[in-house]
Amino acid sequence: MAVLALAWLPGWVLGVAWQLQQASLWPWQGYAALLLASGLLMAGLLWRGARGGHQAAWLLVLAMAAGAWAGAGMTGVRAAHFASQALDPALQGLDVVVTGRIDSMPRRHAEGARFELAVESAAHHGRPVRLPPLLQLAWYSRVVAAGGGPASGPDWRAGEHWRLTVRLSAPHGNANPHGFDRERWLWENGIGATGYVRNGPRDPLPQRLAGQGWYPLEAMRQTVGERIAGRVDDPRSAGVLAALVVGDQSAIERSDWDLFRTTGVAHLMSISGLHVTMFAWLAIWLVGGLWRRLAFVWPQALLAVPVPWAAGLGGVALAAAYALFSGWGVPSQRTVLMLAVVVGLRLLARQWPWPVVWLLAMAAVLLLDPWALLQPGFWLSFVAVAILFATDPGRRIRHESAPFDGHEVPTRTRRLMAASLGMLREQSVVTVALAPLSLLLFGQFSLVSLVANLLAIPWVTLVITPLAVLGVAVPAFWDLAALAVQGLGGWLAWLAQWPSAAVFRPIPPLPLALAGVLGGALLVMRWPWATRLAGLVLLWPVLSWQPPRPAPGEFDVMALDVGQGSAVLVRTSGHSLLYDTGPRYSPSSDAGQRIVVPLLRALGERPDTVVVSHRDSDHAGGSAAVQTEWPEARWLSSFDADPARRCTAGQRWTWEGVDFEILHPSPEDFGPDGAGRLPSNAMSCVLRVGHARQSVWLSGDLDADRETRLALARPDLRVTLLLAPHHGSLTSSSPALLNTLAPAWALVQAGYRNRFNHPAPAVLARYRERGMRWVATPDCGAATWRSDVPGTVVCQREAARRYWHHRGEASQPAEPVLAPVPEGDRGSAPAH
């Protein structure tokens, strides 16, 4: 029976993985039927096993199938229940009065604050309405704080009871290839709607109804985080300490995250399994020592609970408390569960094979949070532990540190050398084995991570983290911890300056990447070198892989999903051009650093030319990040003082048989100092890309007057694809331009439910009147069009559809396999 139960565990994991691939949910009854079938099948298998006899292979297969049905059924039932609590679309954009408690530690920033609210009641115009149980809300200050500090406003605190006037929308995020899936993150965290607190001069003020009475753990975390920020003068050091003590990773600045990723130590800046294990060791030692001393006062205690039991149970309990206090991330969950199993087995004088413990911990984590399976941290954590278990590099160290003659006791120096050599081997094993997985998950791996971690692991684990935790009781320790963080930062900054400190590669397809992960594992196994070197055969295709490009003479266009802004990638067989760089979201965040640069890296693109249509922040907001990443790219814009970097009518070039031509502005539109003589929108660079058969028109925010002039000046122009000017605004897409260009497609880049009502219904009506097909990024995500297949636009939101992804009001249910994108009448509903 034990063998059947063990076969059930991998089945559970596979069943969860299968359910997470569904594009749409079944009715909950379908998942309940799977659970029932799983229970009946497993009961029958256990009954047969109880009768004795040989465990046939088919019984193990059936046990795995029962586990798969159970995993898929349990996950599906939970998903269907959560989906039933979705926000009523009719409530989107309406003022709703909500009463509830702040459910999480608020995150303050220069523009305001963000927090989760557990809903108790809600009303619209005095009429009760039903809302999802948990909301993510933002409060924006009317004045942005100077210097990037927290904005002034209400003192939001976890556990407090508030009455707020809010406007809500369904969970929605940008959908780009290899991009962050915000909608999955919201789903996983139980957030059913997002919105903001009304803060206009005529809006009711937020009303605090009661003090902290609930969520004491979150309230303690917030208090400790604020104490760290108040004590430590250096905000960068304070952010790292807050992440290590209370798990507030948002406190770490973006530039520091870039540094940690480049040097391969990002795993240390959140509560990892290493931190929890270290804390557990310390807790077991302290509890055991205190329990022994208790014998002098209360001898009966040791008779009731022996020291090993008290130390083991107390250590695991304290480690679990530390993991909960620090945010209960996946690495912490995995470590606490594995510690509990290992300690329990030792106390019961039993020993299980490591794959059993590993699978049991994985199944338990997925029982708590099935959607954790899609987190990069889940795979990094469990794969690293599996590799260390499988290779057991410490075994050889133990033999080498043993006395040579069988009687000599190892000296302290020899023990220290053995421990150092063991750490070096373990870190080497993990670095090599996880490099392919890092390529799959992030499109990069650090070449200096081995050197960086040799110092960073003991420094963070044995120095910074203990000092940071002790600072909760004695704040002076935070000063020492901050100095240690600053010293580590200097070391990492020096390593980051090494040539090719981090290698960026295109993210390979999943089957190729999995083969690479297997190859990395083979290289570090304790097997014959002939077998281990076979790993290189599996690794090489991953390292050398390049995404397919258009054929010579062809090109493709990808309109990125950047919200209310514009960024377009144009590729030929050997070159790429970026048209606009996306919007600036806040003083500290823009589409360049969050979307454009990561996406181009993941695709293996290095733009040869960047054209920024005009200076408005929704088109030029990401320019600094793009220019920093690719300083060698040719730069053209309508607002540069350098004449060589201006886009002017008449500029032409050809890449692999594809023509590029700038049609506007003319040289006369620039003043002597390079400033435009026209309004910003009217200065937009107009770029036409194409060949004899197909062409594309990119015109930024060009206004209707300039469009009409261009159409009259070039009545022979025709295009296949039009990037909707000014995001589909009424001030553009003039009838004269549409009649002249006669495009078959229009791509609309706009924000979800944007306040400008882009694309305007009147503009969409013009498109329909002319038989044009169109897609908008809020419903389509990143949209890709190819010159060799001009009748189809591929929508990322459809190609990678999962059941937690938002379906816009204008969308119809998508097919699991993407077909040619539906025509423009699909968007005939009111625009977002």
C-alpha positions in Angstrom: 0.0 0.0 0.0 2.9 2.4 0.7 4.1 1.9 -2.9 0.7 2.8 -4.2 0.6 5.9 -2.0 4.0 6.9 -3.3 2.9 6.5 -6.9 -0.1 8.8 -6.1 2.3 11.8 -5.3 3.8 12.3 -8.8 0.3 11.8 -10.2 -1.0 14.7 -8.0 1.7 17.0 -9.3 1.0 16.1 -12.9 -2.7 16.6 -12.4 -2.2 20.1 -11.0 0.1 20.9 -13.9 -2.5 19.7 -16.4 -5.3 21.7 -14.9 -3.1 24.9 -15.0 -2.8 24.5 -18.8 -6.6 24.8 -19.4 -7.7 27.8 -21.5 -11.1 27.8 -19.9 -12.7 26.3 -16.8 -15.1 23.4 -16.7 -18.2 23.6 -14.6 -17.4 22.8 -11.0 -19.3 19.5 -11.3 -16.8 18.2 -13.8 -13.9 18.7 -11.3 -16.0 17.2 -8.5 -16.5 14.1 -10.7 -12.8 13.8 -11.1 -12.3 14.0 -7.3 -15.0 11.3 -6.8 -13.5 9.0 -9.5 -10.0 9.5 -7.9 -11.3 8.5 -4.5 -13.1 5.5 -5.7 -10.1 4.3 -7.8 -7.7 4.8 -5.0 -10.0 3.0 -2.5 -10.2 0.1 -4.8 -6.4 0.0 -5.3 -5.8 0.1 -1.5 -8.4 -2.6 -0.9 -6.7 -4.9 -3.5 -3.3 -4.0 -1.9 -4.6 -5.0 1.5 -5.3 -8.4 0.2 -1.7 -8.9 -0.5 0.0 -10.1 -3.6 2.5 -8.7 -6.1 2.3 -5.0 -6.9 1.8 -5.1 -10.7 3.1 -2.2 -12.8 -0.5 -1.5 -13.9 -1.5 -0.9 -10.3 1.1 1.8 -10.0 0.0 3.4 -13.2 -3.6 3.4 -11.9 -2.4 4.9 -8.6 -0.7 7.7 -10.5 -3.8 8.3 -12.5 -5.8 8.5 -9.3 -3.4 11.1 -8.1 -3.6 13.1 -11.3 -7.4 13.1 -11.1 -7.2 14.3 -7.5 -4.8 17.0 -8.3 -6.7 18.3 -11.3 -10.1 18.0 -9.5 -9.0 19.7 -6.4 -7.4 22.6 -8.3 -10.3 22.9 -10.6 -12.9 23.0 -7.8 -10.9 25.8 -6.1 -10.6 27.7 -9.4 -14.3 27.4 -10.2 -15.2 28.7 -6.8 -12.9 31.7 -7.1 -14.2 32.4 -10.6 -17.8 32.4 -9.3 -16.8 35.4 -7.1 -15.7 37.6 -10.0 -16.5 41.3 -10.2 -19.8 42.1 -11.9 -18.8 43.8 -15.2 -21.6 46.3 -14.7 -19.8 47.7 -11.6 -16.6 48.6 -13.4 -15.9 52.3 -13.4 -18.7 53.1 -10.9 -18.3 54.7 -7.5 -18.8 52.0 -4.9 -18.7 52.6 -1.1 -16.7 49.7 0.4 -16.3 48.7 4.1 -13.5 46.3 4.9 -10.2 45.7 6.6 -6.7 46.2 5.2 -5.6 42.6 4.7 -1.9 43.1 3.9 1.1 45.2 4.8 0.5 48.5 2.8 3.3 49.4 0.3 3.9 53.2 0.3 5.7 55.0 -2.6 6.1 58.5 -4.0 2.7 58.5 -5.7 0.7 57.1 -2.8 0.1 53.6 -1.4 -1.2 50.2 -2.4 -2.8 47.6 -0.2 -5.3 44.7 -0.2 -8.8 45.1 1.3 -10.9 42.3 2.7 -14.5 43.3 1.8 -17.2 43.2 4.5 -19.9 45.2 2.7 -20.4 47.3 -0.4 -23.0 49.6 -1.8 -23.6 51.7 -5.0 -26.0 54.6 -4.5 -27.1 53.0 -1.2 -28.0 49.7 -2.9 -26.0 46.7 -1.6 -23.8 45.1 -4.2 -21.7 41.9 -4.2 -17.9 42.3 -4.6 -15.1 39.8 -4.6 -13.9 39.0 -1.1 -10.4 40.6 -1.7 -9.6 43.8 -3.6 -6.2 45.4 -4.5 -6.6 49.1 -4.1 -4.3 52.0 -4.8 -4.5 55.4 -3.2 -2.9 58.3 -5.2 -1.8 61.5 -3.5 -2.6 64.7 -5.2 1.0 65.8 -4.8 3.9 63.4 -5.7 6.4 63.3 -2.9 9.8 65.0 -3.6 12.9 62.8 -3.7 11.0 59.6 -4.2 9.9 59.3 -0.6 6.5 58.1 0.5 3.6 60.4 -0.3 1.7 62.1 2.5 -1.8 60.9 3.2 -3.8 58.6 5.4 -1.8 56.3 7.6 -2.9 53.0 6.2 -2.2 50.1 8.6 -2.8 46.4 8.3 -5.9 45.2 10.2 -7.6 48.6 10.3 -11.3 49.0 9.4 -12.0 51.6 6.7 -14.9 52.9 4.7 -13.7 53.9 1.2 -15.2 55.2 -2.1 -13.5 53.2 -4.8 -13.7 52.5 -8.5 -13.0 49.0 -9.6 -12.2 46.9 -12.7 -11.6 43.3 -13.4 -8.0 42.1 -12.9 -6.1 42.9 -16.0 -2.4 43.1 -17.0 -0.2 43.4 -20.0 0.1 40.3 -22.2 3.4 40.0 -23.9 5.6 37.0 -24.9 7.7 35.9 -21.9 6.3 38.7 -19.9 5.1 38.8 -16.3 1.6 37.4 -15.9 0.0 39.9 -13.6 -3.4 38.3 -13.9 -2.1 34.9 -12.7 -0.4 36.7 -9.8 -3.6 38.4 -8.8 -5.5 35.1 -9.1 -3.0 33.2 -7.0 -3.2 35.8 -4.3 -7.0 35.7 -4.3 -7.5 39.2 -5.6 -10.8 39.4 -7.5 -10.7 43.1 -8.6 -8.3 46.0 -8.7 -9.1 49.7 -8.4 -8.3 52.9 -6.7 -9.6 55.0 -3.8 -11.4 58.2 -5.0 -9.3 61.2 -3.9 -10.8 64.1 -5.8 -11.7 67.4 -4.1 -15.4 66.5 -4.1 -15.0 62.8 -3.1 -15.7 61.6 0.4 -12.6 61.3 2.6 -11.5 57.8 3.5 -13.0 57.0 6.9 -11.2 54.9 9.5 -13.8 53.0 11.5 -11.7 51.0 14.0 -8.1 50.4 15.0 -6.1 47.3 14.5 -8.0 44.3 15.7 -7.3 41.7 13.0 -4.3 40.5 11.1 -1.8 40.9 14.0 0.9 39.2 12.0 0.6 41.7 9.1 0.4 44.6 11.6 3.7 43.4 13.3 5.4 43.1 9.9 4.4 46.6 8.9 5.6 48.0 12.3 8.9 46.2 12.0 9.3 47.4 8.4 8.6 51.0 9.4 11.1 50.8 12.3 13.8 49.6 9.9 13.1 52.5 7.5 13.2 54.9 10.4 16.4 53.6 11.9 18.5 53.0 8.8 19.4 56.2 6.9 20.4 54.5 3.7 17.2 53.5 1.9 18.9 50.9 -0.2 20.2 49.1 2.9 16.9 49.5 4.6 15.1 47.9 1.7 17.4 44.8 1.8 16.9 44.5 5.6 13.1 44.8 5.2 13.1 42.0 2.6 15.2 39.7 4.9 13.2 40.4 8.1 9.6 40.9 7.0 9.7 39.6 3.4 8.9 43.0 1.8 10.7 42.6 -1.5 9.1 45.7 -2.9 11.3 47.7 -0.5 14.4 46.8 -2.6 15.0 49.4 -5.3 14.8 48.3 -9.0 18.5 49.1 -9.6 19.5 46.8 -6.7 17.4 44.0 -8.1 19.2 44.4 -11.4 22.5 44.2 -9.6 21.5 41.1 -7.7 20.2 39.4 -10.8 23.4 40.3 -12.7 25.6 38.8 -10.0 23.3 35.8 -9.4 22.5 36.5 -5.7 18.9 37.6 -6.0 17.8 34.4 -4.3 19.5 35.6 -1.1 17.6 38.9 -1.0 14.3 37.2 -0.2 13.6 34.7 2.6 15.0 31.5 1.0 15.3 27.9 2.2 18.8 28.6 3.3 17.7 31.4 5.7 14.9 29.3 7.1 17.2 26.2 7.6 19.8 28.4 9.3 17.1 29.8 11.6 15.8 26.2 12.3 19.3 25.0 13.3 19.7 27.9 15.7 16.2 27.4 17.1 16.8 23.6 17.6 20.0 24.4 19.4 18.5 27.0 21.6 15.3 25.1 22.5 17.4 22.0 23.3 19.7 23.9 25.5 16.9 25.6 27.4 15.0 22.4 27.7 18.0 20.7 29.4 18.3 23.5 31.8 14.6 23.2 32.6 15.5 19.9 34.2 17.0 21.7 37.2 13.6 23.4 37.8 11.1 21.0 36.5 12.5 17.4 36.0 9.1 16.0 35.1 9.2 18.0 31.9 12.1 16.0 30.4 10.3 12.8 31.3 7.1 14.0 29.6 8.9 15.4 26.5 12.5 14.3 25.9 15.1 16.8 24.8 15.3 15.6 21.2 11.5 15.9 20.8 11.3 19.3 22.4 14.3 20.6 20.4 13.0 19.2 17.1 9.4 20.2 17.5 10.3 23.6 18.9 12.8 24.3 16.2 10.4 23.5 13.4 7.7 25.5 15.1 10.0 28.6 15.4 11.2 28.1 11.8 7.6 28.0 10.6 6.8 31.2 12.6 9.8 32.9 11.0 8.7 31.8 7.6 5.2 33.1 8.2 6.5 36.4 9.5 8.6 36.9 6.5 5.8 36.4 4.0 5.5 32.6 3.6 7.0 32.3 0.1 7.4 29.1 -1.8 11.1 28.5 -0.8 10.0 29.0 2.9 7.1 26.6 2.5 9.2 24.0 0.9 11.9 24.2 3.6 9.4 24.1 6.5 7.6 21.1 5.1 10.8 19.2 4.4 12.2 20.1 7.8 9.0 18.9 9.4 9.3 15.6 7.5 13.0 15.1 8.2 12.7 16.0 11.9 9.7 13.7 12.3 11.5 10.8 10.7 14.5 11.2 12.9 12.3 11.4 16.0 10.6 8.2 15.0 13.9 6.6 14.1 12.9 6.2 10.5 14.5 7.1 7.2 12.8 7.7 3.8 14.6 8.0 0.5 15.1 11.6 -0.5 12.8 11.5 -3.6 9.9 10.6 -1.3 10.6 13.5 1.0 11.1 15.8 -2.0 7.9 14.7 -3.7 5.9 14.9 -0.4 7.0 18.5 0.1 6.2 19.4 -3.5 2.7 17.9 -3.3 2.1 19.6 0.1 3.1 23.0 -1.4 0.8 22.5 -4.3 -2.0 21.5 -2.0 -1.7 24.8 -0.3 -1.2 26.8 -3.5 -1.6 24.9 -6.8 -0.7 28.1 -8.8 2.7 28.1 -7.2 3.7 25.6 -9.8 4.0 28.5 -12.3 6.3 30.6 -10.1 10.0 30.6 -11.1 10.9 30.4 -7.4 9.0 27.1 -7.2 11.2 25.4 -9.8 14.5 27.0 -8.7 13.9 25.9 -5.2 12.8 22.3 -5.8 15.3 21.7 -8.6 18.2 23.0 -6.6 17.3 20.8 -3.6 16.8 17.7 -5.9 20.2 18.3 -7.5 21.9 18.6 -4.2 20.2 15.5 -2.9 21.1 13.6 -6.1 24.7 14.6 -6.3 25.4 14.7 -2.5 28.7 16.6 -2.9 29.2 16.6 0.8 29.7 12.8 0.9 33.2 13.1 -0.7 34.1 15.9 1.7 33.2 13.8 4.7 35.5 11.0 3.4 38.3 13.4 2.7 38.1 15.1 6.1 38.2 11.7 7.9 41.4 10.8 9.7 44.0 9.3 7.4 44.9 6.5 9.8 41.4 5.9 11.2 42.3 7.3 14.6 43.4 10.9 14.2 40.8 13.5 15.2 40.5 16.2 12.5 41.8 19.6 13.5 39.7 22.7 13.4 41.7 23.9 10.4 41.0 20.7 8.5 37.3 20.8 9.4 37.1 24.4 8.2 38.9 23.6 4.9 36.6 20.6 4.4 33.5 22.8 5.0 34.8 25.4 2.6 35.5 22.9 -0.1 32.1 21.4 0.5 30.4 24.8 0.0 32.5 25.4 -3.1 31.4 22.1 -4.6 27.7 22.6 -3.7 27.7 26.0 -5.2 29.4 24.8 -8.3 26.9 22.0 -8.7 23.9 24.4 -8.2 25.4 27.0 -10.6 25.9 24.6 -13.4 22.7 22.7 -13.0 20.5 25.8 -12.7 22.0 27.7 -15.6 19.7 26.1 -18.2 16.7 26.6 -15.9 17.6 30.3 -15.5 17.7 30.6 -19.2 14.2 29.1 -19.5 12.7 31.3 -16.7 14.6 34.6 -17.2 16.6 34.5 -20.4 19.8 35.1 -18.6 22.4 33.6 -16.2 25.3 35.1 -14.3 28.8 34.1 -15.1 30.0 35.7 -11.9 27.4 34.0 -9.7 29.8 31.3 -8.4 32.3 33.9 -7.2 29.6 36.2 -5.9 27.8 33.5 -4.0 31.0 32.1 -2.4 31.1 35.3 -0.3 27.4 36.4 -0.4 25.9 33.1 0.9 27.9 33.0 4.2 27.8 36.8 4.5 24.0 37.1 4.1 23.2 33.9 6.0 25.6 34.2 8.9 26.1 37.9 9.2 23.4 40.1 7.7 20.3 38.0 8.4 21.1 37.3 12.1 21.9 40.9 12.7 18.7 42.0 10.9 16.6 39.6 13.0 18.3 40.6 16.2 17.6 44.2 15.4 13.9 43.5 16.0 14.8 43.3 19.7 17.8 45.6 19.7 17.6 48.2 16.9 21.3 49.0 17.1 22.0 45.7 15.3 20.3 47.2 12.3 23.1 49.7 12.0 25.6 46.9 11.8 23.5 45.0 9.4 23.2 48.1 7.1 27.0 48.4 7.1 27.3 44.7 6.1 24.8 45.3 3.3 26.7 48.3 2.0 29.9 46.2 2.0 28.3 43.4 0.1 26.8 46.0 -2.3 30.3 47.3 -3.1 31.6 43.7 -3.7 28.7 42.9 -6.0 29.0 46.2 -7.9 32.6 45.4 -8.6 31.7 41.9 -9.9 28.9 43.4 -12.1 31.5 45.5 -13.9 33.3 42.4 -15.1 33.0 41.8 -18.9 30.0 39.6 -19.6 29.1 39.4 -16.0 25.6 38.3 -17.1 24.8 36.5 -20.3 21.5 37.2 -22.0 20.1 34.6 -24.4 16.8 34.2 -26.2 14.4 32.1 -24.1 14.2 28.7 -25.8 11.0 26.7 -26.5 9.9 24.5 -23.5 11.0 21.1 -24.9 14.4 22.4 -25.8 14.8 24.1 -22.4 13.8 21.0 -20.5 16.4 19.0 -22.5 18.9 21.7 -21.4 17.9 21.3 -17.7 18.4 17.6 -18.0 21.8 18.2 -19.6 22.8 20.5 -16.7 21.8 17.8 -14.2 23.8 15.2 -16.1 26.9 17.3 -15.9 26.9 17.4 -12.1 25.8 13.9 -11.3 28.3 11.6 -9.7 28.4 9.3 -12.7 31.1 8.3 -15.1 32.4 11.2 -17.2 31.3 9.6 -20.4 27.7 9.8 -19.2 28.1 13.2 -17.7 29.6 14.7 -20.9 26.5 13.6 -22.7 24.9 16.6 -20.9 26.8 18.9 -23.2 25.0 17.4 -26.2 21.7 18.5 -24.5 23.0 21.9 -23.4 24.4 23.0 -26.7 21.1 23.5 -28.6 19.8 25.6 -25.7 22.9 27.9 -25.7 23.0 28.3 -29.5 19.2 28.6 -30.2 18.0 31.6 -32.0 14.3 32.4 -32.6 13.1 32.1 -36.2 13.3 35.4 -38.2 11.4 36.5 -41.3 12.6 35.2 -44.6 14.8 37.5 -46.7 12.6 40.1 -48.3 9.9 39.7 -45.6 9.3 41.4 -42.3 7.0 41.2 -39.3 5.6 43.8 -36.9 4.8 43.3 -33.2 2.7 45.9 -31.3 3.7 45.4 -27.7 1.1 45.6 -25.0 2.4 48.5 -22.9 -0.8 50.0 -21.7 -1.7 53.6 -22.7 1.3 54.1 -25.0 3.2 52.8 -27.9 6.1 50.5 -28.7 6.4 48.5 -31.9 9.1 46.1 -33.0 9.8 45.7 -36.7 12.0 42.8 -37.8 13.6 41.8 -41.1 15.7 38.7 -41.7 18.8 40.5 -40.3 17.8 43.7 -38.6 15.3 45.1 -36.1 13.8 48.5 -35.5 12.0 49.8 -32.4 9.3 52.4 -33.0 8.6 54.2 -29.7 9.6 53.0 -26.3 6.4 52.9 -24.3 5.0 55.1 -21.6 6.3 56.3 -18.3 4.1 54.9 -15.6 5.5 56.8 -12.6 8.7 58.7 -11.7 10.4 55.4 -10.9 8.8 53.1 -13.5 8.4 53.0 -17.3 7.6 50.5 -20.0 11.2 50.5 -21.2 12.6 48.8 -18.1 9.5 46.8 -17.3 8.4 45.5 -20.7 10.4 46.6 -23.8 14.0 45.7 -22.7 13.0 42.4 -21.1 11.0 41.4 -24.1 13.7 42.2 -26.6 16.2 40.3 -24.5 13.9 37.3 -24.4 13.5 37.4 -28.2 17.2 37.8 -28.7 16.8 41.2 -30.4 19.3 44.1 -30.5 17.6 47.0 -32.2 19.7 48.5 -35.0 17.5 51.6 -35.1 15.2 53.3 -32.6 12.6 55.8 -33.8 10.9 57.8 -31.1 7.9 59.5 -32.8 7.6 62.5 -30.5 8.4 63.6 -27.0 5.2 62.8 -25.2 5.8 60.5 -22.3 3.4 57.7 -23.5 5.8 57.3 -26.5 9.2 58.3 -25.2 8.8 57.3 -21.5 11.0 54.2 -21.9 13.8 55.9 -24.0 16.3 56.1 -21.2 16.1 52.4 -20.4 16.4 51.4 -24.1 19.3 53.7 -24.8 21.1 52.5 -21.7 20.7 48.9 -22.8 21.6 49.4 -26.5 23.7 52.6 -26.7 25.1 51.5 -30.1 21.7 51.7 -31.8 21.0 54.5 -34.3 18.6 57.0 -32.7 16.0 59.0 -34.6 13.4 61.3 -33.1 11.5 64.5 -33.7 12.9 66.4 -30.7 16.7 65.9 -30.8 19.1 68.9 -31.0 21.5 66.8 -33.1 20.5 67.0 -36.8 21.9 63.5 -37.3 19.5 62.1 -34.8 16.4 63.7 -36.2 13.8 62.0 -38.3 13.1 64.1 -41.4 11.1 63.4 -44.5 13.2 61.9 -47.3 15.3 59.6 -45.1 15.3 56.1 -46.6 17.2 52.9 -46.2 16.7 49.2 -47.1 17.3 46.1 -45.0 17.2 42.7 -46.8 14.9 43.9 -49.5 12.5 45.8 -47.1 12.2 49.5 -47.6 12.0 52.0 -44.7 11.0 55.6 -45.4 10.4 58.6 -43.2 7.5 60.7 -44.5 7.2 63.4 -41.8 8.2 65.9 -40.4 10.0 67.9 -43.0 13.2 69.8 -42.3 11.3 73.1 -42.3 9.3 71.9 -39.3 12.4 72.2 -37.1 13.7 75.5 -35.7 17.4 76.5 -35.7 17.9 75.0 -32.2 16.3 71.7 -33.2 13.0 72.4 -31.5 9.8 71.6 -33.4 7.8 74.4 -34.9 4.6 72.3 -34.6 2.8 71.0 -31.6 4.3 67.8 -30.2 1.7 65.4 -31.8 2.0 67.1 -35.2 5.8 66.6 -35.1 5.4 62.8 -34.9 7.8 60.8 -37.1 5.8 59.0 -39.8 7.5 55.7 -40.9 6.4 53.5 -43.8 7.9 50.0 -43.9 7.3 47.6 -46.8 8.1 46.0 -50.1 6.2 45.6 -53.3 3.4 43.5 -51.9 2.8 44.6 -48.3 3.5 47.7 -46.2 3.0 49.2 -42.8 2.2 52.7 -41.6 3.5 54.0 -38.2 2.6 57.6 -37.4 2.7 58.1 -33.6 0.1 60.7 -32.6 -0.1 62.6 -35.9 -3.2 64.8 -36.0 -5.9 64.7 -38.7 -4.6 67.9 -40.4 -1.1 66.5 -41.0 -2.6 63.2 -42.0 -4.8 64.9 -44.7 -1.8 66.8 -46.0 0.3 63.6 -46.3 -2.6 61.9 -48.1 -3.0 64.7 -50.6 0.7 64.9 -51.2 1.1 61.2 -51.7 -2.2 59.9 -53.2 -0.4 56.8 -54.5 0.4 55.5 -51.0 -1.2 52.2 -50.0 -0.6 50.1 -46.9 -1.7 46.7 -45.5 -1.4 47.5 -41.8 -2.0 50.7 -40.0 -0.9 51.4 -36.5 -3.9 53.4 -35.3 -2.7 57.0 -35.0 -3.0 58.5 -31.6 -4.3 55.2 -30.1 -7.5 55.5 -32.0 -8.3 59.0 -30.9 -11.0 61.2 -32.6 -8.2 63.6 -33.5 -6.6 61.1 -35.9 -7.5 58.3 -38.4 -9.0 61.0 -40.7 -11.2 59.8 -43.6 -8.7 61.3 -46.0 -5.9 59.1 -44.7 -8.0 56.0 -44.5 -9.3 56.4 -48.0 -5.8 57.0 -49.4 -4.0 54.2 -47.6 -6.9 51.7 -47.8 -5.4 49.5 -45.0 -6.7 46.0 -44.4 -5.7 46.0 -40.7 -5.5 48.4 -37.9 -3.6 47.7 -34.6 -4.7 49.9 -31.7 -2.3 50.3 -28.8 -4.3 51.6 -25.8 -4.6 51.1 -22.1 -7.3 48.9 -20.6 -10.4 51.1 -19.7 -8.3 54.2 -20.3 -9.7 57.6 -19.3 -9.4 58.9 -22.9 -11.9 56.3 -24.2 -9.4 55.1 -26.8 -10.2 53.7 -29.4 -13.0 56.1 -30.0 -16.3 54.5 -31.2 -16.4 56.9 -34.1 -13.0 55.8 -35.2 -13.9 52.2 -35.0 -17.0 53.0 -37.1 -14.8 54.5 -39.8 -12.7 51.3 -39.8 -15.8 49.1 -40.2 -17.3 51.3 -42.9 -14.1 50.7 -45.0 -14.1 46.9 -44.3 -11.0 47.2 -42.1 -10.2 44.5 -39.5 -8.8 45.7 -36.2 -7.5 44.5 -32.9 -6.8 46.4 -29.7 -4.0 45.5 -27.2 -6.3 45.5 -24.1 -8.2 42.5 -25.7 -5.4 41.1 -27.9 -2.3 41.7 -25.9 0.9 42.0 -28.0 -0.3 41.7 -31.6 2.0 40.2 -34.3 1.5 40.6 -38.1 3.7 39.1 -40.8 4.1 40.2 -44.3 4.1 36.7 -45.6 0.8 36.0 -43.9 -0.9 39.4 -44.3 -4.4 38.1 -43.5 -3.7 37.1 -39.9 -2.8 38.9 -36.7 -1.6 36.7 -33.9 -2.8 37.9 -30.4 -0.7 36.9 -27.5 -3.7 36.8 -25.2 -5.3 34.1 -27.4 -2.1 32.2 -28.1 -1.3 31.8 -24.4 -4.8 31.8 -23.1 -5.3 30.4 -19.5 -8.5 30.4 -17.6 -7.4 33.1 -15.2 -6.8 35.6 -18.0 -9.3 38.4 -18.3 -11.7 38.3 -21.3 -12.6 41.8 -22.4 -16.1 43.0 -22.9 -15.4 43.2 -26.6 -14.1 39.7 -26.9 -15.7 36.4 -27.7 -14.5 33.1 -26.2 -11.2 32.1 -27.7 -10.3 28.8 -29.3 -7.6 26.8 -27.5 -5.5 26.9 -30.7 -5.2 30.4 -32.3 -6.9 30.9 -35.6 -6.8 34.1 -37.7 -7.8 36.9 -35.4 -11.5 37.8 -35.6 -12.5 40.8 -37.6 -13.2 44.3 -36.4 -16.8 43.8 -35.7 -15.7 41.7 -32.7 -14.9 45.1 -31.1 -18.2 46.7 -31.7 -19.0 46.8 -28.0 -18.2 50.0 -26.2 -14.5 50.7 -26.2 -12.4 50.4 -23.2 
